[in-house]
Amino acid sequence: MMRHATFRQLEVFEAIARLGSFTRASEELHLTQPTVSMQMKKLSDAVGLPIYEQIGRQIRLTDAGQELATTAREILQALEHYDMVVADMQGLKKGKLRLTVSTTAKYFAPRMLGEFSRIHPGIEVSLKVTNRQKVLDRAAENLDDLYILCQPVSHVALDARPFLENALVVLAHPEHPLVGVRNIPIARLEEEPFLMREIGSGTRLSVEQMFASHGIKPNIRMELGSNEAIKQAILGRLGISVLSRHTLGMDGMNELVVLDVEGFPIVRQWHIAYPRGKQLSVVAKAFLEFLWENVMPDAEPRAQGRSSRDR
């Protein structure tokens, strides 16, 4: 059966078919003639039919040999093409980067990918946005090249490196009675209807940890599945919330006000991560280098929202 044939045997046979000689094939491949003869005997046995006839020093292929020569050339050409693709990828001419990010990272990740694509126009980029828990789930299954999330966890084995600050702030409607008040006690937030992100959100986890450390039990009025929905609810005077500064100024909602609350902003770090032990592609390594060289503090959104201190 042909499945027992080796790549080396096919390579030797293709050279013999092309050159018409065991001697020239052995010279081209830097093999001894006995080795070439042994490889051809094994290949003939694997095929189950004669693949060549030798009359004196002349080699003639049988019908089965002709078909095998064509197949061997196709296989070798496909492998040569693969080698060229890999070479291009190593030179960052081609390739694909699969990036999955937690929800709030969508406010800056597309800009970073856009700049990376400008530098490496042949790279195809894929961006998936989901909540933190689903990012961790995908990382556990090794479905992507890299992941961006705010708080890595110990139960998923990740190599995670911080690269950008994530500041969480308290947001309110511009006519909220706490606007303009300085140093608002954090306990005061218990009196306000609170808009919370869904379970599995990294922002929610940070807020819950902050409140728990101060013994605060927020009056949760609504749980919403996106930052945009929360901002619309704040503008609808349904309550206050805590969101990342990255969410401000990107969608025309500059009228939201940052309250001056004790203990805020909650400063976290965005991390770029991948499964521990994962062999990164050349493209993924290039994106990591791009982050270290280009993502600086001024990469944060310039539109920071209005602060109650400015009113």
N, C-alpha and C positions, 0 to 999 in steps of 0.2 A: 504493500500500500504506500502511496506517495506521502502519506503523513509521517512515514518513517524516514523520509529523505531529509537531509540537513541542508542548511543554507550553504555551507561550504561545498557540498557535493554539487548543488545547482550552479554555484559560481564556477567551479572547475569545468563542469559540462558546458556551460555557456562559452567559456573560453575555447574549449576544444572545438565546439560547433562553429565558432566565429573564425578561428585560426586554422582549422582543419588539421591540427597536429597535436599529439600529446606533448611532443618536445617543446614546441613554442608555447603551449599553454602552461607547462611547468615553468618555463623561463619567465613568462609574464607574471605568474602568481608566486614566483620564488619558492616553488615546491620541487621535490625530487620526483623523477619519473615513476619510481615505485609507488610513491604516495598518490600520484595522480591515477595510476592504474588501479590501486586499491579503492580509491574513492569512486571510480567509475564502476567497478564491480559491485560495490555496495549499492550504488544508485540503480544499476540494472536489476539487481535483486529486489529492490524496493518497488520498481515499476512492474516487474513481473514479465517483461517482454524485452527483447533485444532493442537497444536504443542506438546502436551504431555497428557498423561492420568495418573491420580493418583488413585491407588488402595490401600487403607489404607495409609501406609507411603511410599509405593513404587511408583517411578516415571518411567513411560515408555514413550519413545518418539514415536510420530506418524511418518508416512513417511515424512510429511512436516517438522516435528521437527528434524528428522535425517538430512535432507538436510540443514535445518537452522543451526544445530549444526556444520556441516562441514563448512558452509559459515562463521559462527561466529569465528571458530578457525582460518580460513584463514585470516580474517580481523585482529584478535588480533595478529597473528603471523607477519603480515605485519607491524603493528604498533610497535611491539617489535623490528623488524628489523630496522625500522626507528629510534627508540630510540637509538639503537646501533650505527647507522650511525652518528647520531648527537653527541653521546658521543665520537666517534672517531674523528669527526671534532673538537670538543672542545679540544681534546687532540692533535690536529694537526697530526693525523695519516692518515686522508683522507680529501678530499675537493678539491675545485677548486678556483683558483684566476683568474679573468678576468681583464686584464689591457689594457687600450688603451692609447697610447702616441702620442704626436706630432712628426713630422718627425725626427727632429734632436735628439730627445731622444733615437732613435734606436741605437745610438752610445754607449750608456751606459746602457740602460734598460735591454738588454739581459744578460749582465754580472751580474747585480744585481739579476735578476730572477734566473740565474744559481746558484749563491751562496745561495739564499734563498731555492732553490730546493735541494741543497746539504744538507742543515741543516734539511729540512723537505721533505724527498724523497717521501712521500706518497701524497704530494700535486700536483695536476695537474694544470699547469699554461697555460694561454692563453694570447698571446700578439698581439694586433692589432696596426699597425702604420698608421697614416694618418695625414693630415695637421691640424693646430690648430682649424680652424673653424669646421671641422668635429668632432674633439674631443669634442668641446663645444656642438655640435648638439647631439652627443651620450650621453653626460652627462645630457643634458636637458631631454632626454628620459629615463635616468637611465638604460642604456643597459649593463653597466659593473660594476665591484666592485670599481675600482679606476682609476684615470686618471692622467697623467703627462703632464703638459704644462707649458709654460714659463710665460704667462701673463693672469691670470684670468680676467674675466670681470664682471661688476656689473649686466648686464641683465640676466645672468645665475646664479641662487642662488647656490653657491658652498662654501663648507668649504675647503679652500686651505691653505697649509702650505709650506713655502719654505724649501728646504732641500739640494740644491746644486747650486753652482754658474754657471752661463752661460755667458761667455764672448764672445762678437761678435767683430770680427776683420776684417780689410780690407785686402783682399788677391789679389795677383798679380802674373803674370808669373815671374820666376827668372830673366829674362832679361828685365823686364819692366824698363823704364828710371827713375822711382821714387824709385826703390830699392836702399837702402843705404842713401837716403835723410832723414834727421832728422826733426821732427816737421813739417810735411807737413801740410799747412793750409787746413782746411776742404773744403774751397771754391774751392781749386784746383781740387777736385773730379768732379766738374761740367764739366771739360774739358775732362774727360775720358769716353769712352763708358762703360756703367754700365750694369752688369748682375743682374737681380732681380728675386727673387723667386715669385711664383704665388700669386695672391690675395687669402687671407685666411691663408697664412703662418705667423707664429708668428715672424720669422726672418724679413720678409718684413715689418710687422707692426712696429717693433722696429727701423728699418732703416728709414722708412718714418717719424716716430716721431722725430728721431735724426736730419734728414735733415730739417724738417719743423722748428724745434727750432732754426736752424742756417740760415734759409732762403735759403736753398740749393735746387736747382731743378736738380736732376741727369739726365744725358743724357742716358735714358734707351734704350739699344740696343736690349736686348732680355729678355723675361720672360721665366723662366724654372721651371719645376715642381719638381725638386729634387736637393739636394745638390751635388750629384754625377755628374749630368748634368752640373751644374754650374762650378764645379772644372774642368771637361773636357773642358768646353768652355774657362776657364781661361788659361789652358795649350795650347789651340788652338789659344791663343792670340786674343780672341774676346772681351776682356774687363777685368775689375776688378769687384770685388764683396765684399759683407760683409757676412760672415758666422760665425757660432759658432766655437770656438776652438775645441769643441768636435768632429767636422767633420774631423780633421786633424790627420794624422798618422795612420788611421785605414784601409786604403785601398791602400797603396803603393804610395800615392800622397804627399810624404814628400817634394817634390821639390817646392811646392807652398810657396810663401814668404809673411810674414805678414808685411804690410807697417806701418811706424811710422806716423800715421795721428792724428792731433789735435782732441781731444774729444773721441778717441778710446783707448782701447776697450770700447764698451758699455756693462756695467755690469748689467745683469739681474739675476733673480733667477728662477731655476726650482721649480715648485710647485707640490706636490702630492695633489689631490683633489677628492672630492666626493660630490654628491648632498646634499645640506643642509637638515638636518633632516633624512638622510638615516640611517637605522639600519645596521651597518657594520657586516659582517660575522666574525666569529672567525679567519678565515684565513686572511681576509683583515686587521683585527686589528694586527695580527701577522706580516704581511708585513710592516705595519706602524712602529711597534716597531723595526723591522729589519733595516729599514731606519735610524731611530734615533740613533741606536747603531753602525751601520756599515758604513754609507755613510759620509765620512769625506772629507776634501779638497784633500787628496791624492787619492781620488777615481776618480778625473778628469784624463783624458787621459794624460799619461806622454809625449807622442810625441806631442809637441805643434807646430810643424812647425818651419821653420827658420824665424827669425826676420830680417828685413832689417838692424837693428842695429848691427847684428852679422856679417854682410858682409863687 
